[in-house]
């Protein structure tokens, strides 16, 4: 097969899809076997991801890295729910191949922290303290990244808001 532009694109797409499949299998340890994942698509960027159930049924938005090849979210960031023009609950944490791994859901009434089980963050009744602490560390890092993204876009109000969210998440590590 000669290496021309079309074949190079096919090889790149194939490699990208292979990477997504490998990453999904690597994340399978946190997700219960047999769990059907419910995928969402950010309406503004078309980036795909799985959102924790506690974010509800409305539109969801991903702020973070998204593969330009597969259009799948990956890395630390935020999945935010919107109810019309009103902000809803948000997930701050790490996503691999579109699937949340660890983090915190802020539903406005408190936090849910821990690992993702295929449906929810921190659903295990007896989560390890280290998982909860790691969740808040990752969540604070994600909120700082979101703040930096808004600062880069010259949205000072949102940058300031997510910097405050990062401090609040970080303060959860100083509890006893």
C-alpha positions as CSV (number, residue, x, y, z in Angstrom):
1,X,0.0,0.0,0.0
2,X,1.6,3.3,-1.1
3,X,1.9,5.9,1.6
4,X,-0.2,8.8,0.2
5,X,-2.3,11.4,2.0
6,X,-5.4,9.2,2.1
7,X,-3.6,6.1,3.4
8,X,-1.8,8.2,6.0
9,X,-5.1,9.5,7.3
10,X,-6.5,6.0,7.4
11,X,-3.4,4.8,9.4
12,X,-3.7,7.8,11.7
13,X,-7.4,7.1,12.3
14,X,-6.8,3.4,12.9
15,X,-4.0,4.2,15.3
16,X,-6.2,6.7,17.2
17,X,-9.1,4.2,17.4
18,X,-6.7,1.5,18.6
19,X,-5.5,3.8,21.3
20,X,-9.0,4.5,22.4
21,X,-9.8,0.8,22.6
22,X,-6.6,0.2,24.6
23,X,-7.4,3.0,26.9
24,X,-10.9,1.8,27.5
25,X,-9.6,-1.6,28.4
26,X,-7.1,0.0,30.8
27,X,-9.9,1.9,32.5
28,X,-12.1,-1.2,32.8
29,X,-10.7,-1.9,36.3
30,X,-12.7,1.0,37.8
31,X,-15.9,0.2,35.9
32,X,-18.0,-2.7,36.9
33,X,-18.1,-5.6,34.3
34,X,-21.2,-5.5,32.2
35,X,-22.0,-1.8,32.9
36,X,-23.4,-0.2,29.8
37,X,-21.8,3.3,29.5
38,X,-24.1,6.2,28.5
39,X,-22.2,8.6,26.2
40,X,-22.8,12.3,25.9
41,X,-21.6,14.8,23.3
42,X,-20.7,18.4,24.1
43,X,-23.0,20.4,21.9
44,X,-20.5,23.1,21.2
45,X,-17.3,21.1,20.5
46,X,-18.7,17.6,19.6
47,X,-16.3,16.1,22.1
48,X,-17.7,12.7,23.5
49,X,-17.6,11.5,27.1
50,X,-19.4,9.6,29.8
51,X,-21.0,11.7,32.5
52,X,-21.8,10.5,36.0
53,X,-25.6,10.0,36.4
54,X,-25.8,12.6,39.2
55,X,-25.2,15.3,36.5
56,X,-28.8,14.6,35.2
57,X,-30.3,14.4,31.8
58,X,-29.7,17.9,30.4
59,X,-27.0,19.1,28.1
60,X,-23.4,18.5,29.3
61,X,-20.2,20.3,28.4
62,X,-16.6,19.2,28.6
63,X,-13.9,21.7,29.4
64,X,-10.5,19.9,29.0
65,X,-8.4,18.1,26.4
66,X,-10.3,16.4,23.5
67,X,-8.6,14.2,20.9
68,X,-8.6,15.8,17.5
69,X,-8.6,12.3,15.9
70,X,-11.4,10.6,17.9
71,X,-13.3,13.6,19.4
72,X,-13.1,11.8,22.8
73,X,-12.4,13.7,26.0
74,X,-9.2,12.7,27.8
75,X,-7.2,14.2,30.7
76,X,-8.2,16.4,33.6
77,X,-11.1,18.7,33.2
78,X,-14.8,19.4,34.0
79,X,-18.0,18.0,32.8
80,X,-20.7,20.6,33.6
81,X,-24.4,20.1,33.3
82,X,-26.7,22.9,32.2
83,X,-30.4,23.2,32.9
84,X,-31.5,25.7,30.3
85,X,-29.4,28.8,31.0
86,X,-28.7,27.7,34.6
87,X,-25.5,25.9,35.7
88,X,-26.2,22.5,37.2
89,X,-23.9,20.0,38.9
90,X,-20.4,19.5,37.7
91,X,-17.7,16.7,37.7
92,X,-14.1,17.8,38.3
93,X,-11.6,15.0,37.7
94,X,-9.7,12.7,35.3
95,X,-11.2,11.2,32.2
96,X,-9.5,8.5,30.1
97,X,-10.8,7.7,26.6
98,X,-14.0,9.6,27.5
99,X,-14.7,7.6,30.7
100,X,-14.3,9.3,34.2
101,X,-11.8,7.6,36.3
102,X,-11.6,9.6,39.6
103,X,-12.8,12.9,40.8
104,X,-15.5,14.8,42.5
105,X,-19.1,15.7,41.7
106,X,-20.3,19.0,43.1
107,X,-24.1,19.0,43.0
108,X,-24.5,22.3,44.8
109,X,-25.4,20.6,48.1
110,X,-22.2,18.8,48.8
111,X,-19.6,16.6,47.2
112,X,-19.5,13.0,46.0
113,X,-15.9,11.8,45.7
114,X,-14.1,8.7,44.6
115,X,-13.8,6.3,41.7
116,X,-16.2,5.9,38.8
117,X,-18.1,2.6,38.7
118,X,-19.7,3.0,35.3
119,X,-22.6,5.0,36.5
120,X,-21.5,7.3,39.4
121,X,-18.6,8.8,41.2
122,X,-17.9,7.6,44.7
123,X,-20.8,5.1,44.8
124,X,-18.9,2.6,46.8
125,X,-20.2,2.7,50.4
126,X,-16.8,2.1,51.9
127,X,-14.5,4.1,49.7
128,X,-10.9,4.1,50.8
129,X,-9.8,7.4,52.4
130,X,-6.9,7.5,50.0
131,X,-9.4,7.3,47.0
132,X,-11.3,10.2,48.5
133,X,-8.2,12.3,49.1
134,X,-6.8,11.5,45.6
135,X,-10.2,12.5,44.2
136,X,-10.1,15.9,45.8
137,X,-6.5,16.4,44.6
138,X,-7.4,15.5,41.0
139,X,-10.5,17.6,41.2
140,X,-8.6,20.7,42.5
141,X,-6.1,20.3,39.6
142,X,-9.0,20.0,37.2
143,X,-10.6,23.2,38.5
144,X,-7.3,25.1,38.2
145,X,-7.0,23.9,34.6
146,X,-10.6,25.1,33.9
147,X,-9.7,28.4,35.5
148,X,-6.6,28.7,33.3
149,X,-8.6,27.9,30.2
150,X,-11.1,30.7,31.0
151,X,-8.2,33.1,31.7
152,X,-6.7,32.2,28.3
153,X,-10.1,33.0,26.7
154,X,-10.1,36.4,28.5
155,X,-13.1,35.4,30.6
156,X,-12.0,36.9,33.9
157,X,-15.2,36.2,35.9
158,X,-15.2,32.5,35.0
159,X,-11.5,32.2,35.6
160,X,-11.9,33.7,39.1
161,X,-14.9,31.5,39.8
162,X,-13.1,28.3,39.0
163,X,-10.0,29.4,40.9
164,X,-12.3,29.7,44.0
165,X,-13.7,26.3,43.2
166,X,-10.2,24.9,43.1
167,X,-9.4,26.4,46.5
168,X,-12.7,25.0,48.0
169,X,-11.8,21.5,46.6
170,X,-8.3,21.8,47.9
171,X,-9.6,22.8,51.4
172,X,-11.4,19.4,51.6
173,X,-7.9,17.8,52.0
174,X,-7.3,19.7,55.2
175,X,-10.3,18.1,57.0
176,X,-10.0,15.5,59.8
